[in-house]
Amino acid sequence: MRYPYADIDDVEDDIRETILTVSEKSGFVPNVFLSLARRPAEFRAFFAYYDALMEKEAGNLSKGDREMIVTATSAVNNCLYCVVAHGAVLRIMEKKPHVADQVAVNYRQADITDRQMAMLDFAMKVCTEPWVLCDDDFAALDDHGFDDEDAWDIGAITGFFGLSNRMAHVGGMMPNPEFYLMGRVPRERK
């Protein structure tokens, strides 16, 4: 890591509470939280937008779909942190221990539905050449039950994680070791 992680004892109360809540759920503190906590305003803005995109209940994207978008586009952006971290959540959400690896390496050969393939085709275009998006791209989503608001969500998730991927590169952020086994081996009961 090029920048020091924040010390959880030194962060502001609301940030510490957020970090501890995540730690209680996951059993560890993901590095991204301590990385961003050193800049409180950015931490709050990042996680507010993250929650707005990834935790929303409305629309036709499942939590697994959202994690699949992050994993596939982060792979194109060569972001080890996000591929490993969000790939772990994808495995859990989809209940498929191999899906994240398949999506990260070549989503076109992954064991996913035609609907998810259309979603990732759109996300990849947003990720790699958004200036060529046209009505046909939106129509392809529509053919699989996605509406214009879903297209917006796919684009917003792709764009937001483009930022996240780049900051992970700038910071030299590495995935926590715990992420590698999540969704691959049964979780120990406490």
MARKOL-151944 format. One record per residue: residue in one letter; x, y, z of N, C-alpha, C in turn. Coordinates in Angstrom, 3 decimals. Layout:
BEGIN
residuo, nx, ny, nz, cax, cay, caz, cx, cy, cz
A, X, Y, Z, X, Y, Z, X, Y, Z
...
//
This chain:
BEGIN
residuo, nx, ny, nz, cax, cay, caz, cx, cy, cz
M, 0.847, -1.176, 0.000, 0.000, 0.000, 0.000, 0.889, 1.234, 0.000
R, 0.652, 2.117, -0.942, 1.446, 3.348, -1.037, 1.099, 4.377, 0.029
Y, -0.113, 4.300, 0.544, -0.571, 5.244, 1.557, -0.920, 4.445, 2.795
P, -0.635, 4.990, 3.962, -0.902, 4.216, 5.185, -2.398, 4.021, 5.408
Y, -2.735, 2.857, 5.898, -4.111, 2.614, 6.311, -4.399, 3.446, 7.553
A, -5.617, 3.887, 7.673, -6.028, 4.606, 8.883, -6.033, 3.636, 10.053
D, -5.740, 4.155, 11.216, -5.862, 3.382, 12.457, -7.303, 3.530, 12.921
I, -7.979, 2.417, 13.090, -9.400, 2.459, 13.434, -9.662, 3.230, 14.734
D, -8.687, 3.268, 15.614, -8.857, 4.006, 16.873, -8.784, 5.519, 16.678
D, -8.261, 5.952, 15.528, -8.069, 7.386, 15.285, -9.098, 7.989, 14.341
V, -10.016, 7.186, 13.795, -10.985, 7.728, 12.828, -12.194, 8.306, 13.552
E, -12.938, 9.137, 12.857, -14.118, 9.760, 13.428, -15.166, 8.685, 13.751
D, -16.008, 8.991, 14.727, -16.944, 7.999, 15.281, -17.841, 7.348, 14.228
D, -18.412, 8.139, 13.300, -19.319, 7.562, 12.306, -18.577, 6.623, 11.369
I, -17.336, 6.939, 11.064, -16.529, 6.083, 10.184, -16.161, 4.801, 10.926
R, -15.760, 4.923, 12.188, -15.440, 3.742, 12.986, -16.654, 2.821, 13.081
E, -17.828, 3.409, 13.304, -19.058, 2.612, 13.413, -19.327, 1.850, 12.112
T, -19.146, 2.517, 10.967, -19.324, 1.861, 9.665, -18.348, 0.700, 9.511
I, -17.099, 0.937, 9.851, -16.063, -0.099, 9.711, -16.360, -1.280, 10.637
L, -16.743, -1.004, 11.856, -17.024, -2.088, 12.803, -18.256, -2.894, 12.397
T, -19.246, -2.231, 11.821, -20.433, -2.935, 11.343, -20.058, -3.920, 10.233
V, -19.227, -3.474, 9.299, -18.773, -4.349, 8.211, -17.931, -5.491, 8.777
S, -17.074, -5.174, 9.711, -16.211, -6.181, 10.328, -17.024, -7.264, 11.042
E, -18.095, -6.858, 11.707, -18.942, -7.834, 12.393, -19.600, -8.793, 11.410
K, -20.020, -8.266, 10.248, -20.668, -9.114, 9.234, -19.679, -10.050, 8.565
S, -18.512, -9.507, 8.202, -17.571, -10.277, 7.396, -16.546, -11.052, 8.209
G, -16.305, -10.611, 9.436, -15.290, -11.260, 10.249, -13.914, -10.627, 10.100
F, -13.793, -9.590, 9.282, -12.530, -8.876, 9.088, -12.845, -7.488, 8.536
V, -11.848, -6.623, 8.522, -12.023, -5.270, 7.983, -11.436, -5.236, 6.576
P, -12.285, -5.104, 5.552, -11.749, -4.995, 4.192, -10.812, -3.784, 4.066
N, -9.699, -3.991, 3.394, -8.678, -2.954, 3.274, -9.202, -1.642, 2.703
V, -10.190, -1.698, 1.825, -10.709, -0.475, 1.221, -11.236, 0.484, 2.288
F, -11.783, -0.028, 3.370, -12.324, 0.835, 4.422, -11.213, 1.600, 5.125
L, -10.133, 0.921, 5.468, -9.024, 1.586, 6.150, -8.237, 2.473, 5.197
S, -8.254, 2.120, 3.928, -7.593, 2.960, 2.931, -8.299, 4.304, 2.788
L, -9.620, 4.269, 2.653, -10.381, 5.500, 2.455, -10.615, 6.273, 3.751
A, -10.544, 5.615, 4.895, -10.837, 6.274, 6.167, -9.846, 7.385, 6.490
R, -8.692, 7.374, 5.872, -7.709, 8.431, 6.114, -8.147, 9.767, 5.530
R, -9.191, 9.733, 4.665, -9.744, 10.952, 4.075, -11.250, 10.932, 4.326
P, -11.683, 11.395, 5.477, -13.074, 11.224, 5.925, -14.147, 11.686, 4.934
A, -13.993, 12.841, 4.321, -15.027, 13.323, 3.388, -15.155, 12.376, 2.195
E, -14.039, 11.881, 1.694, -14.071, 10.953, 0.570, -14.649, 9.605, 0.989
F, -14.322, 9.154, 2.190, -14.883, 7.916, 2.728, -16.407, 8.003, 2.732
R, -16.929, 9.078, 3.299, -18.383, 9.229, 3.402, -19.030, 9.301, 2.023
A, -18.442, 10.080, 1.127, -19.012, 10.224, -0.220, -18.957, 8.891, -0.973
F, -17.836, 8.206, -0.890, -17.665, 6.935, -1.584, -18.704, 5.926, -1.119
F, -18.821, 5.750, 0.189, -19.725, 4.727, 0.689, -21.190, 5.126, 0.587
A, -21.473, 6.406, 0.567, -22.859, 6.836, 0.322, -23.259, 6.467, -1.107
Y, -22.378, 6.718, -2.065, -22.708, 6.372, -3.451, -22.687, 4.856, -3.645
Y, -21.734, 4.183, -3.007, -21.695, 2.725, -3.057, -23.035, 2.154, -2.598
D, -23.504, 2.608, -1.446, -24.776, 2.109, -0.910, -25.936, 2.424, -1.841
A, -25.943, 3.631, -2.420, -27.025, 4.018, -3.332, -27.070, 3.092, -4.545
L, -25.916, 2.658, -5.017, -25.861, 1.792, -6.204, -26.007, 0.307, -5.877
M, -25.327, -0.136, -4.853, -25.194, -1.570, -4.612, -26.209, -2.134, -3.621
E, -26.811, -1.289, -2.819, -27.744, -1.769, -1.799, -29.196, -1.429, -2.110
K, -29.450, -0.797, -3.246, -30.821, -0.386, -3.541, -31.706, -1.587, -3.820
E, -32.945, -1.447, -3.488, -33.913, -2.535, -3.643, -34.693, -2.424, -4.953
A, -34.783, -1.227, -5.514, -35.574, -1.013, -6.730, -34.816, -1.492, -7.969
G, -35.560, -1.717, -9.032, -34.955, -2.106, -10.297, -34.904, -3.606, -10.494
N, -34.376, -3.990, -11.629, -34.340, -5.403, -12.020, -32.975, -6.052, -11.858
L, -32.050, -5.379, -11.192, -30.731, -5.963, -10.960, -30.689, -6.588, -9.571
S, -30.326, -7.852, -9.517, -30.142, -8.507, -8.222, -28.792, -8.079, -7.644
K, -28.573, -8.399, -6.379, -27.261, -8.129, -5.779, -26.175, -8.919, -6.513
G, -26.502, -10.134, -6.926, -25.547, -10.922, -7.706, -25.222, -10.256, -9.032
D, -26.237, -9.715, -9.709, -26.008, -8.998, -10.968, -25.051, -7.841, -10.756
R, -25.281, -7.088, -9.698, -24.443, -5.918, -9.406, -22.991, -6.335, -9.169
E, -22.808, -7.389, -8.397, -21.447, -7.875, -8.123, -20.807, -8.434, -9.400
M, -21.619, -9.027, -10.269, -21.107, -9.548, -11.530, -20.584, -8.408, -12.409
I, -21.307, -7.304, -12.454, -20.863, -6.134, -13.218, -19.519, -5.643, -12.677
V, -19.424, -5.534, -11.359, -18.179, -5.055, -10.749, -17.027, -5.989, -11.071
T, -17.250, -7.285, -10.938, -16.182, -8.261, -11.177, -15.716, -8.231, -12.625
A, -16.646, -8.237, -13.562, -16.281, -8.259, -14.983, -15.569, -6.980, -15.408
T, -16.105, -5.832, -15.028, -15.488, -4.572, -15.465, -14.180, -4.306, -14.725
S, -14.084, -4.734, -13.475, -12.831, -4.575, -12.742, -11.726, -5.435, -13.349
A, -12.107, -6.577, -13.900, -11.118, -7.425, -14.581, -10.568, -6.708, -15.805
V, -11.439, -6.061, -16.574, -10.985, -5.301, -17.747, -10.048, -4.173, -17.316
N, -10.305, -3.598, -16.148, -9.471, -2.519, -15.621, -8.262, -3.035, -14.826
N, -8.069, -4.363, -14.840, -6.931, -4.991, -14.161, -6.838, -4.637, -12.685
C, -7.970, -4.566, -12.026, -8.001, -4.206, -10.612, -8.101, -5.471, -9.767
L, -6.972, -5.910, -9.274, -6.923, -7.121, -8.466, -7.816, -7.006, -7.235
Y, -7.762, -5.864, -6.544, -8.550, -5.719, -5.325, -10.028, -5.972, -5.597
C, -10.590, -5.282, -6.580, -12.036, -5.387, -6.815, -12.434, -6.730, -7.412
V, -11.582, -7.300, -8.252, -11.902, -8.621, -8.799, -11.976, -9.646, -7.672
V, -11.006, -9.614, -6.784, -10.972, -10.597, -5.699, -12.082, -10.325, -4.680
A, -12.219, -9.077, -4.245, -13.199, -8.750, -3.207, -14.627, -8.926, -3.709
H, -14.937, -8.357, -4.855, -16.312, -8.460, -5.367, -16.581, -9.823, -5.988
G, -15.530, -10.477, -6.460, -15.685, -11.854, -6.917, -16.111, -12.764, -5.776
A, -15.580, -12.505, -4.584, -15.962, -13.289, -3.406, -17.450, -13.111, -3.109
V, -17.908, -11.869, -3.148, -19.327, -11.612, -2.875, -20.188, -12.208, -3.991
L, -19.722, -12.120, -5.233, -20.448, -12.712, -6.359, -20.630, -14.213, -6.162
R, -19.579, -14.902, -5.761, -19.687, -16.357, -5.525, -20.765, -16.650, -4.497
I, -20.811, -15.856, -3.451, -21.795, -16.059, -2.386, -23.203, -15.748, -2.885
M, -23.371, -14.627, -3.568, -24.701, -14.215, -4.047, -25.272, -15.203, -5.068
E, -24.431, -15.675, -5.961, -24.879, -16.582, -7.018, -24.849, -18.052, -6.584
K, -24.237, -18.319, -5.441, -24.098, -19.693, -4.937, -23.408, -20.602, -5.966
K, -22.383, -20.027, -6.611, -21.592, -20.748, -7.613, -20.117, -20.468, -7.327
P, -19.360, -21.466, -6.858, -17.978, -21.214, -6.468, -17.030, -20.853, -7.612
H, -17.430, -21.086, -8.857, -16.528, -20.823, -9.980, -16.907, -19.595, -10.799
V, -18.076, -19.022, -10.566, -18.591, -17.981, -11.457, -17.704, -16.749, -11.495
A, -17.151, -16.335, -10.383, -16.340, -15.120, -10.372, -15.088, -15.288, -11.218
D, -14.449, -16.441, -11.129, -13.258, -16.687, -11.939, -13.615, -16.677, -13.423
Q, -14.725, -17.306, -13.763, -15.155, -17.348, -15.156, -15.466, -15.946, -15.678
V, -16.200, -15.176, -14.904, -16.582, -13.827, -15.316, -15.351, -12.937, -15.441
A, -14.404, -13.079, -14.521, -13.205, -12.242, -14.562, -12.301, -12.572, -15.740
V, -12.202, -13.844, -16.072, -11.305, -14.238, -17.163, -11.948, -14.018, -18.527
N, -13.201, -14.473, -18.684, -13.896, -14.297, -19.960, -15.386, -14.521, -19.733
Y, -16.092, -13.444, -19.462, -17.514, -13.567, -19.138, -18.301, -14.226, -20.269
R, -17.810, -14.164, -21.498, -18.520, -14.756, -22.640, -18.521, -16.280, -22.564
Q, -17.630, -16.855, -21.780, -17.598, -18.307, -21.599, -18.083, -18.728, -20.213
A, -18.549, -17.794, -19.444, -18.977, -18.087, -18.074, -20.329, -18.783, -18.054
D, -20.562, -19.496, -16.987, -21.831, -20.188, -16.758, -22.832, -19.181, -16.190
I, -23.329, -18.304, -17.086, -24.296, -17.278, -16.698, -25.472, -17.319, -17.676
T, -26.546, -16.657, -17.312, -27.745, -16.659, -18.153, -27.585, -15.713, -19.342
D, -28.433, -15.870, -20.343, -28.438, -14.944, -21.478, -28.726, -13.520, -21.012
R, -29.580, -13.400, -20.021, -29.912, -12.097, -19.450, -28.656, -11.444, -18.863
Q, -27.890, -12.205, -18.081, -26.658, -11.677, -17.495, -25.624, -11.365, -18.575
M, -25.603, -12.170, -19.627, -24.682, -11.916, -20.741, -24.997, -10.568, -21.383
A, -26.283, -10.289, -21.618, -26.684, -9.001, -22.197, -26.301, -7.856, -21.263
M, -26.493, -8.048, -19.980, -26.135, -7.044, -18.980, -24.633, -6.758, -19.020
L, -23.826, -7.811, -19.075, -22.377, -7.620, -19.107, -21.908, -7.055, -20.443
D, -22.555, -7.421, -21.540, -22.210, -6.809, -22.829, -22.371, -5.291, -22.744
F, -23.477, -4.846, -22.143, -23.732, -3.415, -21.998, -22.687, -2.790, -21.065
A, -22.435, -3.436, -19.934, -21.451, -2.915, -18.974, -20.065, -2.813, -19.603
M, -19.700, -3.800, -20.386, -18.380, -3.777, -21.022, -18.261, -2.631, -22.026
K, -19.346, -2.366, -22.716, -19.312, -1.248, -23.650, -19.171, 0.067, -22.882
V, -19.896, 0.199, -21.777, -19.760, 1.395, -20.934, -18.326, 1.502, -20.411
C, -17.736, 0.384, -20.052, -16.386, 0.354, -19.480, -15.309, 0.693, -20.512
T, -15.450, 0.175, -21.716, -14.353, 0.277, -22.681, -14.553, 1.301, -23.792
E, -15.786, 1.550, -24.200, -16.032, 2.511, -25.282, -17.442, 3.094, -25.186
P, -17.702, 3.839, -24.123, -19.058, 4.341, -23.888, -19.548, 5.298, -24.975
W, -18.666, 5.895, -25.688, -19.042, 6.848, -26.731, -19.725, 6.191, -27.915
V, -19.685, 4.857, -28.004, -20.339, 4.186, -29.132, -21.694, 3.585, -28.747
L, -22.126, 3.792, -27.490, -23.452, 3.303, -27.100, -24.514, 3.873, -28.036
C, -25.454, 3.019, -28.408, -26.520, 3.471, -29.295, -27.837, 2.804, -28.879
D, -28.895, 3.151, -29.569, -30.221, 2.609, -29.240, -30.250, 1.086, -29.273
D, -29.457, 0.473, -30.153, -29.423, -0.989, -30.228, -28.947, -1.613, -28.916
D, -28.026, -0.943, -28.238, -27.520, -1.457, -26.961, -28.620, -1.449, -25.902
F, -29.413, -0.392, -25.887, -30.528, -0.311, -24.947, -31.623, -1.308, -25.323
A, -31.832, -1.506, -26.620, -32.833, -2.472, -27.084, -32.439, -3.896, -26.680
A, -31.143, -4.204, -26.746, -30.678, -5.540, -26.342, -30.971, -5.784, -24.865
L, -30.805, -4.749, -24.044, -31.161, -4.890, -22.629, -32.664, -5.092, -22.471
D, -33.424, -4.301, -23.196, -34.885, -4.378, -23.141, -35.381, -5.783, -23.500
D, -34.718, -6.406, -24.478, -35.089, -7.765, -24.882, -34.951, -8.776, -23.741
H, -34.166, -8.419, -22.728, -33.939, -9.324, -21.592, -34.590, -8.823, -20.311
G, -35.538, -7.882, -20.459, -36.316, -7.443, -19.309, -35.740, -6.277, -18.525
F, -34.682, -5.653, -19.032, -34.122, -4.481, -18.379, -34.783, -3.230, -18.951
D, -35.067, -2.261, -18.088, -35.625, -1.001, -18.582, -34.535, 0.080, -18.586
D, -34.920, 1.313, -18.936, -33.943, 2.402, -19.025, -33.298, 2.706, -17.679
E, -34.042, 2.545, -16.588, -33.458, 2.779, -15.256, -32.420, 1.703, -14.928
D, -32.661, 0.478, -15.375, -31.670, -0.583, -15.183, -30.407, -0.278, -15.985
A, -30.588, 0.226, -17.204, -29.426, 0.611, -18.023, -28.621, 1.684, -17.299
W, -29.333, 2.648, -16.705, -28.649, 3.688, -15.932, -27.859, 3.052, -14.789
D, -28.484, 2.111, -14.073, -27.796, 1.449, -12.956, -26.555, 0.699, -13.427
I, -26.663, -0.016, -14.533, -25.503, -0.740, -15.070, -24.392, 0.248, -15.396
G, -24.746, 1.356, -16.038, -23.749, 2.373, -16.361, -23.151, 3.017, -15.127
A, -23.990, 3.312, -14.141, -23.508, 3.959, -12.917, -22.582, 3.037, -12.126
I, -22.941, 1.764, -12.021, -22.080, 0.807, -11.321, -20.748, 0.682, -12.048
T, -20.794, 0.569, -13.354, -19.571, 0.463, -14.147, -18.700, 1.705, -13.964
G, -19.304, 2.885, -14.038, -18.551, 4.121, -13.895, -17.978, 4.294, -12.494
F, -18.782, 4.024, -11.490, -18.324, 4.166, -10.106, -17.141, 3.246, -9.832
F, -17.236, 2.016, -10.305, -16.131, 1.094, -10.047, -14.940, 1.353, -10.957
G, -15.131, 2.076, -12.045, -13.982, 2.566, -12.804, -13.149, 3.489, -11.927
L, -13.821, 4.381, -11.196, -13.139, 5.248, -10.226, -12.473, 4.406, -9.144
S, -13.224, 3.496, -8.567, -12.693, 2.661, -7.494, -11.473, 1.874, -7.961
N, -11.545, 1.304, -9.153, -10.419, 0.538, -9.705, -9.175, 1.408, -9.820
R, -9.359, 2.612, -10.310, -8.215, 3.498, -10.505, -7.596, 3.918, -9.172
M, -8.423, 4.168, -8.170, -7.889, 4.555, -6.862, -7.199, 3.365, -6.181
A, -7.698, 2.163, -6.417, -7.018, 0.974, -5.882, -5.631, 0.848, -6.510
H, -5.518, 1.159, -7.800, -4.207, 1.144, -8.463, -3.296, 2.228, -7.899
V, -3.819, 3.445, -7.775, -3.019, 4.564, -7.255, -2.499, 4.231, -5.857
G, -3.364, 3.661, -5.033, -2.987, 3.349, -3.662, -2.203, 2.063, -3.492
G, -2.149, 1.234, -4.529, -1.480, -0.057, -4.389, -2.224, -0.984, -3.437
M, -3.561, -0.861, -3.432, -4.384, -1.632, -2.499, -4.412, -3.116, -2.888
M, -4.207, -3.948, -1.894, -4.241, -5.398, -2.107, -5.448, -5.988, -1.399
P, -6.025, -7.065, -1.962, -7.176, -7.705, -1.319, -6.769, -8.392, -0.015
N, -7.671, -8.385, 0.932, -7.456, -9.131, 2.174, -7.401, -10.623, 1.839
P, -6.557, -11.384, 2.513, -6.484, -12.832, 2.256, -7.828, -13.540, 2.422
E, -8.669, -13.053, 3.328, -9.959, -13.693, 3.592, -10.849, -13.764, 2.354
F, -10.727, -12.779, 1.471, -11.580, -12.745, 0.281, -11.385, -13.963, -0.624
Y, -10.168, -14.500, -0.670, -9.857, -15.557, -1.624, -10.666, -16.835, -1.405
L, -11.031, -17.113, -0.166, -11.762, -18.351, 0.122, -13.267, -18.157, 0.250
M, -13.708, -16.911, 0.372, -15.145, -16.659, 0.542, -15.938, -17.226, -0.638
G, -16.972, -17.965, -0.327, -17.816, -18.543, -1.359, -17.231, -19.778, -2.016
R, -16.045, -20.174, -1.574, -15.409, -21.387, -2.110, -15.443, -22.516, -1.070
V, -15.281, -22.136, 0.171, -15.281, -23.121, 1.251, -16.342, -22.691, 2.262
P, -16.952, -23.645, 2.963, -17.965, -23.277, 3.953, -17.390, -22.363, 5.022
R, -18.188, -21.400, 5.426, -17.765, -20.452, 6.463, -17.856, -21.121, 7.818
E, -16.839, -20.875, 8.654, -16.842, -21.444, 9.995, -17.943, -20.801, 10.827
R, -18.684, -21.619, 11.548, -19.742, -21.135, 12.434, -19.112, -20.684, 13.745
K, -19.608, -19.558, 14.236, -19.068, -19.046, 15.512, -19.876, -19.562, 16.668
//
